[in-house]
Amino acid sequence: MSSPLYLGIDIGTSGVRAVVVNADGDIRAWRRQDYLDPGRPGEQDAESWWDTLCAVLDSLADENLGKHIAALGLDATSGTVVAIDHNGDPLAPALMYNDARAKAEAERIARLAPRESAAHGAGSGLAKALTLRARHPGAECVSQADWILRRLGMPAGHSDQHNMLKWGWDPLTGSWPAWLSELGLDDLPTVHVPGTPLGRLDAELARRFRINPDCRLCAATTDSNAAFVASGASRIGEAVTSLGSTLVTKVLSATPVFAPEFGVYSHPFPNPDGTPIWVVGGGSNSGGAVLKQHFCNGEMQELSARVEPDRPTGLDYYPLPGIGERFPVNDPDLAPRLTPRPADDAVFFQAMLEGMARIEQHAYRLLAELGAPYPTSLRTAGGGAHNAAWSEIRHRMLGVKMLPATQEEAAYGAALLTGSRSP
């Protein structure tokens, strides 16, 4: 009998990625496709996620590996919320992780939630869920990851530790706190460890995608946590920066850190020896999305060759794609700082890379001030991992040993989590 395979799916900001691995973590197939409709700032059409995922799985079916896939797991963006009707169909565009309009709801949460809760702030999943419930009375609100899993066949009423952290789930007690009932929330899901089997793939979808009909559906994780798992980091002090559409900094710590006033939170990390270990970090709105506002991929490749890491530009940029920042500065009204703009695009591009490196430096220093270890080593995930000039700028600023990631894509980490917890 052939050895089992595991399918990991990443529902990202710009598109869907999928990978099939065996029990040893060897990649057997890989697919990716961008969304045809990227949505408006802070919003996306959930059906676009589904259509793109189906296109990816249709393409994977040509590999003829589906009959060996024992389990499917996925990751998605943390804090993205969609309101659905009783059939599970979206009632409005989903509110994305970087949408910060739920300020009134954040104030309601602040009056009830303890300081250490990750539900604070207009960017939290809880604040967005309250916003959508007010706009659509009677609607059910779910995370991006759970909406996809339910379309695939997962029973309603279940979720995972990582995506529910920003909905108010308490990782220290492993339960939903009582203060949530004062917000009228009485239908919160049962929360599971990421990778826990929760059901089986819908039979009709199994036939369409030519996947084993006994394929298990597993509890999800967030995109940055999946990228952390994929990187190979596993010891206290090891850190991973995800350089995708956004910039996410995380470090492994023996103790959790909760500082919502800075956008800092901690996720329980799957540790094989059973000792408590935490992924501590936060996500900035800076990242690849702001670069793409100014340059196409080809231009960035050409300009990267002209970057001179040993000759700093002296420009003090804070690159953001729009108004608002989450971490290391938690300010929904923070404006981008990208002036003065030099005449040479290569200098402008380098100054943006330097600005993001300063944000990363600030992030890890702040995490250390709050009680997490300063990184002993740093791995990089996401598209920015391939930019050698940026890596050199970051190395100079952070003063940390840079290590190669085992894999850079979150989908790989989702597949590993699925395989590690599947019987």
DADAVEN-V990333 format. One record per backbone hydrogen bond with DSSP energy under -1.0 kcal/mol. CO is the residue of the C=O (numbers start at 1). NH is the residue of the N-H. If there is no record, write none. Layout:
BEGIN
co	nh
CO	NH
CO	NH
END
This chain:
BEGIN
co	nh
5	70
6	21
7	73
8	19
9	75
10	12
10	17
14	35
15	12
16	33
17	10
18	31
19	8
20	28
20	29
21	6
22	25
26	22
29	20
31	18
33	16
40	43
42	96
44	94
45	48
46	50
47	51
48	52
49	53
50	54
51	55
52	56
53	57
54	58
55	59
56	60
57	61
59	62
60	63
61	64
65	68
66	69
66	212
68	5
70	216
71	7
72	218
73	9
74	221
75	11
76	223
77	80
80	144
81	95
82	142
83	91
84	140
85	88
89	85
94	44
95	81
96	99
101	103
102	106
103	107
104	108
105	109
106	110
107	111
109	112
109	113
114	117
121	124
124	128
125	129
126	130
127	131
128	132
129	133
130	134
131	135
132	136
136	139
140	84
142	82
143	147
144	148
145	149
146	150
147	151
148	152
149	154
152	202
157	190
159	192
160	164
164	167
164	169
165	168
166	126
170	174
170	175
175	170
177	180
178	181
179	182
180	183
180	185
181	184
190	159
192	161
193	196
196	219
199	217
202	206
203	207
204	208
205	209
206	211
212	215
215	201
216	72
217	198
219	195
221	76
222	226
223	227
224	228
225	229
226	230
227	231
230	407
231	406
235	238
237	376
238	252
239	379
240	250
241	381
242	248
243	384
244	288
245	289
246	244
247	284
248	242
249	282
250	240
251	280
252	237
253	278
259	262
259	264
260	263
264	259
265	281
267	279
271	274
277	269
278	253
279	267
280	251
281	265
282	249
284	247
286	247
287	291
288	292
291	294
291	295
296	300
297	301
298	302
299	303
300	304
301	305
303	306
304	307
308	311
315	317
318	337
325	331
329	331
331	325
331	334
334	324
337	318
344	348
345	349
346	350
347	351
348	352
349	353
350	354
351	355
352	356
353	357
354	358
355	359
356	360
357	361
358	362
359	363
360	364
361	365
362	366
363	367
364	368
365	369
366	370
367	372
368	371
377	239
378	403
379	241
381	243
382	385
383	386
384	387
386	388
387	391
388	392
389	393
390	394
391	395
392	396
393	397
394	398
395	399
401	378
408	382
409	413
410	414
411	415
412	416
413	417
414	418
415	419
416	420
417	421
END
